[in-house]
Amino acid sequence: MDAVYQNLKITEGNKSSKPKKYFLLTLHRPENVDSGERFASILEALNKISSEFHLPVIHPIHPRSHKMIRHFNLKPCNIELIEPLDFLTFLRLEANASLILTDWGGVQEEACILHVPCITLRDITERPETLEAGANILAGDNPYKILESVKLMLNKEDNWVNPFGDGRVRLGIS
């Protein structure tokens, strides 16, 4: 938690993203992108989410995902594919997102710390504490469930307690 806030402070001058005007996506796990059917299902959900909420889905695309999109000849709609980002730029995107959709455990933690609602595009997570805190929800690959999870998390009050620490460094306490 302290590292997230220390690094976020470094990015304060970076105005590369407009706060709360986009969804952020990370998607790279073999269980999601190595199956053409599962990958297509997730992309369908993302298209519906972008259309319904009139917000772009920004995806700093992982090389594995990029390769599998080509392999399966998938056509992502309403998803802004961008090059992978350095950690500080990505952290600023996380902090300014309306919501994060991910299959990455570290991003689930960072979203919880940053108080950005999170949807995990998996059936399980190694970060159950984010679920218990109410900062995250498992949605799998079903487009309907993903869309309903987004609606739920966007309407949820941001009142979860961060299970990853007390932010002593952020608060200036040593």
C-alpha positions as CSV (number, residue, x, y, z in Angstrom):
1,M,0.0,0.0,0.0
2,D,2.8,2.4,0.9
3,A,4.5,1.8,-2.4
4,V,1.3,2.5,-4.4
5,Y,0.8,5.8,-2.7
6,Q,4.5,6.8,-2.9
7,N,4.6,6.0,-6.6
8,L,1.2,7.7,-7.2
9,K,2.7,10.9,-5.6
10,I,5.5,10.8,-8.2
11,T,2.9,10.8,-11.0
12,E,1.0,13.9,-9.7
13,G,2.2,16.1,-12.6
14,N,1.1,13.5,-15.1
15,K,-2.2,14.7,-16.7
16,S,-2.3,11.9,-19.3
17,S,-5.8,10.7,-18.3
18,K,-9.1,12.3,-17.6
19,P,-10.3,11.2,-14.1
20,K,-13.3,8.9,-14.2
21,K,-13.9,9.1,-17.9
22,Y,-13.0,5.6,-18.9
23,F,-12.8,1.9,-17.8
24,L,-9.4,0.3,-17.6
25,L,-8.8,-3.3,-18.7
26,T,-5.9,-5.7,-18.1
27,L,-6.3,-9.1,-19.7
28,H,-3.5,-11.6,-20.2
29,R,-4.0,-14.8,-18.3
30,P,-3.8,-18.0,-20.4
31,E,-7.2,-19.2,-19.0
32,N,-8.8,-16.1,-20.6
33,V,-6.8,-15.4,-23.8
34,D,-5.7,-18.9,-24.9
35,S,-9.3,-19.9,-25.3
36,G,-10.9,-18.3,-28.4
37,E,-14.4,-18.8,-27.0
38,R,-13.6,-17.3,-23.6
39,F,-11.6,-14.4,-25.0
40,A,-14.5,-13.6,-27.5
41,S,-17.0,-13.8,-24.7
42,I,-15.1,-11.3,-22.6
43,L,-14.6,-9.0,-25.6
44,E,-18.4,-9.1,-26.3
45,A,-19.0,-8.0,-22.7
46,L,-16.5,-5.2,-23.0
47,N,-18.2,-3.9,-26.1
48,K,-21.6,-4.0,-24.4
49,I,-20.2,-2.1,-21.3
50,S,-18.6,0.6,-23.4
51,S,-21.8,1.0,-25.4
52,E,-24.1,1.1,-22.4
53,F,-22.0,3.5,-20.3
54,H,-20.7,5.6,-23.2
55,L,-17.2,5.3,-21.9
56,P,-14.1,4.0,-23.6
57,V,-12.4,0.8,-22.4
58,I,-8.7,1.4,-22.4
59,H,-6.5,-1.7,-22.7
60,P,-2.7,-1.4,-22.5
61,I,-2.5,-4.7,-24.3
62,H,-0.2,-7.4,-23.1
63,P,1.9,-9.1,-25.8
64,R,0.2,-12.5,-25.1
65,S,-3.3,-10.9,-25.6
66,H,-2.2,-9.2,-28.8
67,K,-0.9,-12.4,-30.2
68,M,-4.1,-14.3,-29.4
69,I,-6.3,-11.6,-30.8
70,R,-4.5,-12.1,-34.1
71,H,-4.4,-15.9,-33.7
72,F,-8.2,-16.2,-33.2
73,N,-8.9,-13.4,-35.7
74,L,-10.9,-11.5,-33.0
75,K,-12.2,-8.0,-33.7
76,P,-12.3,-6.0,-30.4
77,C,-15.0,-3.3,-30.6
78,N,-15.2,-0.2,-28.4
79,I,-11.8,-1.1,-26.8
80,E,-8.9,1.3,-27.2
81,L,-5.9,-0.9,-27.5
82,I,-2.7,0.9,-26.5
83,E,0.9,-0.2,-26.1
84,P,1.9,-1.6,-22.7
85,L,2.8,1.1,-20.2
86,D,5.5,1.7,-17.6
87,F,4.4,1.2,-14.0
88,L,4.0,4.9,-13.1
89,T,1.8,5.7,-16.2
90,F,-0.3,2.6,-15.6
91,L,-0.7,3.5,-11.9
92,R,-2.0,7.0,-12.9
93,L,-4.5,5.3,-15.3
94,E,-5.6,3.0,-12.5
95,A,-6.1,5.9,-10.1
96,N,-8.2,7.9,-12.6
97,A,-10.4,5.0,-13.9
98,S,-14.1,4.8,-13.3
99,L,-13.7,1.1,-12.9
100,I,-11.0,-1.6,-13.6
101,L,-11.7,-4.9,-15.3
102,T,-8.8,-7.3,-14.8
103,D,-7.5,-10.9,-14.5
104,W,-4.4,-9.8,-12.7
105,G,-4.0,-10.2,-9.0
106,G,-1.7,-7.2,-8.5
107,V,-4.2,-4.9,-10.2
108,Q,-7.0,-6.2,-8.0
109,E,-4.9,-5.1,-5.0
110,E,-4.0,-1.7,-6.4
111,A,-7.7,-1.0,-7.3
112,C,-8.7,-1.8,-3.8
113,I,-6.0,0.5,-2.4
114,L,-6.9,3.3,-4.8
115,H,-10.6,2.9,-4.0
116,V,-11.4,2.2,-7.7
117,P,-14.1,-0.5,-8.1
118,C,-12.8,-3.7,-9.7
119,I,-14.3,-6.6,-11.7
120,T,-12.2,-9.7,-11.9
121,L,-12.6,-11.5,-15.2
122,R,-11.9,-14.9,-13.7
123,D,-13.8,-17.6,-11.8
124,I,-11.4,-17.5,-8.8
125,T,-8.9,-15.1,-7.4
126,E,-5.7,-15.2,-5.3
127,R,-6.9,-11.9,-3.7
128,P,-10.0,-13.0,-1.8
129,E,-9.5,-10.2,0.7
130,T,-10.5,-7.7,-2.1
131,L,-13.8,-9.6,-2.4
132,E,-14.3,-9.7,1.3
133,A,-13.7,-5.9,1.5
134,G,-16.3,-5.3,-1.1
135,A,-13.8,-3.6,-3.5
136,N,-13.9,-6.4,-6.1
137,I,-16.3,-8.9,-7.6
138,L,-15.7,-12.1,-9.6
139,A,-17.5,-12.1,-13.0
140,G,-15.9,-14.9,-15.0
141,D,-16.4,-14.6,-18.7
142,N,-20.2,-14.5,-19.1
143,P,-21.1,-11.2,-20.8
144,Y,-24.3,-10.9,-18.9
145,K,-22.6,-11.4,-15.5
146,I,-19.8,-9.1,-16.4
147,L,-22.3,-6.3,-17.4
148,E,-24.3,-6.9,-14.2
149,S,-21.1,-6.8,-12.1
150,V,-20.1,-3.5,-13.7
151,K,-23.6,-2.0,-12.9
152,L,-23.4,-3.3,-9.3
153,M,-19.9,-1.9,-8.7
154,L,-20.5,1.5,-10.3
155,N,-23.5,1.9,-8.0
156,K,-21.8,0.7,-4.9
157,E,-20.7,3.1,-2.3
158,D,-17.0,3.5,-2.0
159,N,-16.8,2.5,1.7
160,W,-14.6,-0.5,1.8
161,V,-11.8,-0.8,4.3
162,N,-8.5,-1.5,2.6
163,P,-7.1,-4.9,3.8
164,F,-3.6,-4.2,2.6
165,G,-2.3,-1.8,5.3
166,D,-3.0,1.4,7.1
167,G,-1.2,3.8,4.8
168,R,1.2,5.0,7.5
169,V,3.7,6.4,5.0
170,R,0.9,8.1,3.0
171,L,-0.3,9.7,6.1
172,G,3.2,10.8,7.0
173,I,3.6,8.5,10.0
174,S,6.8,6.5,10.2
